Amino acid sequence: MMLRGPRKKARLLFFVFTFIFFALYCSLGHAQPVSSSHLIDNAQRYDGRSVIYSGEVIGDIMPRGEYAWVNVHDGQQAIGIWLPRKLAETIIYTGNYKAKGDWIQIAGIFHRVCEEHGGELDIHATSLKKIQSGYFVSRAFNRSRMNKAVILLAVLGCVWILRHLIKT
């Protein structure tokens, strides 16, 4: 039995709207992070818009009242993130010589020239998701590097002594 008239149109509209809804829902649910280089190169285009940015937390967490600053490095460049202090408390490791920082994903508003923060480029975070926890890095003692430093120190000492003897 073939459908005709209003029922056929209603069914077609139902399928079209369902398709559009799921297409929009899936595209919003799986937004891809934007790289720091892309943000910086296209800063005017992204200014004031919501972005998703991910990377390793580096340096220190800098509390400022109810908010905090963190720097997030995505492997190319770092961007300053202004976020509520409660979100910053979920960060355990920050990247430095002794540790690999937590890898996080930030959703927030990108500012090319943030008037609130002296004209700096930054992202005001609205949410934070930890992708991977950081960890301490153990480094083996490098005897070769120490030997080179001792030899260079000895050479420097000899040059200093010779210079002192030549002057007198």
C-alpha positions in Angstrom: 0.0 0.0 0.0 1.5 3.3 -1.1 1.1 6.4 1.1 -0.3 9.6 -0.5 -1.0 13.1 0.4 -0.5 14.6 3.9 0.8 11.4 5.5 3.6 11.0 3.0 4.6 14.7 3.4 4.5 14.4 7.2 6.7 11.2 7.1 9.2 12.9 4.8 9.4 16.0 7.0 9.9 13.8 10.0 12.8 12.0 8.4 14.3 15.3 7.2 14.1 17.0 10.6 15.4 13.9 12.3 18.4 13.8 10.0 19.1 17.5 10.5 18.8 17.1 14.3 21.3 14.2 14.4 23.7 15.9 12.0 23.8 19.0 14.2 23.9 17.0 17.5 26.8 14.9 16.3 28.8 17.8 15.0 28.4 19.7 18.3 29.2 16.7 20.4 32.5 15.9 18.6 34.0 19.3 18.0 37.7 19.1 17.3 40.3 21.1 19.2 41.9 24.0 17.4 45.7 24.2 17.4 47.5 27.2 19.0 49.2 28.1 15.6 45.8 28.1 13.9 44.3 30.3 16.6 47.1 32.8 16.5 47.3 32.9 12.7 43.5 33.4 12.5 43.0 35.4 15.7 40.7 37.9 14.2 38.4 35.2 12.9 38.1 33.4 16.3 38.0 36.6 18.4 35.0 36.3 20.9 34.1 32.9 19.6 33.9 29.6 21.5 36.8 27.3 20.9 38.1 23.9 22.1 41.9 23.8 22.8 43.9 21.0 24.2 47.5 20.6 25.4 49.8 20.0 28.3 49.6 22.2 31.3 53.1 23.8 31.8 54.7 26.1 34.3 52.8 27.0 37.5 49.1 27.4 38.3 48.8 31.1 39.3 45.7 31.7 41.5 44.1 35.1 41.3 41.2 35.2 43.7 38.3 33.1 42.4 40.2 32.5 39.2 43.6 31.1 38.1 46.0 31.4 35.1 47.5 28.3 33.5 49.6 28.0 30.4 48.7 25.2 28.0 51.2 24.0 25.4 49.9 21.9 22.5 53.3 21.0 21.0 53.5 24.1 18.9 53.0 27.1 21.2 51.4 27.9 24.5 48.3 29.9 25.3 47.3 31.5 28.6 44.0 30.1 30.0 41.9 32.1 32.5 39.7 29.7 34.4 37.7 29.4 37.6 39.8 28.2 40.5 37.6 25.2 41.0 38.5 24.0 37.5 42.2 24.6 38.1 42.1 22.4 41.3 41.6 19.4 39.0 45.1 19.8 37.6 47.6 17.7 39.5 50.8 17.8 37.4 52.3 20.8 35.6 55.0 20.3 33.0 58.6 21.2 34.0 62.0 19.5 34.0 60.9 17.0 36.6 57.3 16.2 35.4 55.1 15.8 32.4 52.0 18.0 32.9 48.4 16.9 32.7 47.0 16.9 29.2 43.7 18.8 29.3 41.0 20.0 26.9 39.5 23.4 27.4 36.3 24.8 26.1 36.0 28.6 26.3 35.9 32.0 24.7 39.0 33.1 22.7 40.2 36.7 23.0 42.6 38.1 20.5 43.1 41.3 22.6 41.6 40.7 26.1 40.7 44.1 27.6 40.3 42.4 31.0 43.9 41.2 31.0 45.9 44.1 29.5 45.4 43.2 25.8 46.9 39.7 26.0 45.7 36.8 23.8 44.0 34.3 26.0 41.1 31.9 26.4 38.5 32.3 29.2 37.7 28.7 30.0 34.1 27.5 30.7 34.9 23.8 31.1 38.0 21.6 31.6 38.3 18.0 30.8 41.4 16.0 31.8 42.5 13.8 28.8 45.6 12.2 30.4 47.2 12.6 33.8 50.8 13.8 34.1 53.6 12.0 35.8 57.0 12.5 37.3 60.0 12.1 35.0 63.0 10.3 36.3 66.2 11.2 34.6 69.4 9.0 34.7 72.6 10.6 35.8 74.6 11.6 32.7 78.2 10.8 33.5 79.4 11.9 30.1 77.9 15.4 30.5 79.6 15.7 33.9 83.0 14.7 32.5 82.7 17.3 29.8 81.8 20.0 32.4 84.8 19.0 34.5 87.2 19.2 31.5 85.8 22.6 30.5 86.2 23.8 34.0 89.8 22.7 34.1 90.5 24.4 30.7 88.9 27.6 32.0 91.0 27.4 35.2 94.2 27.0 33.1 93.3 29.9 30.9 92.6 32.1 34.0 95.9 31.1 35.6 97.9 31.8 32.3 96.2 35.1 31.9 97.0 36.0 35.5 100.7 35.0 35.0 101.0 37.0 31.7 99.7 40.2 33.3 102.3 40.0 36.2 
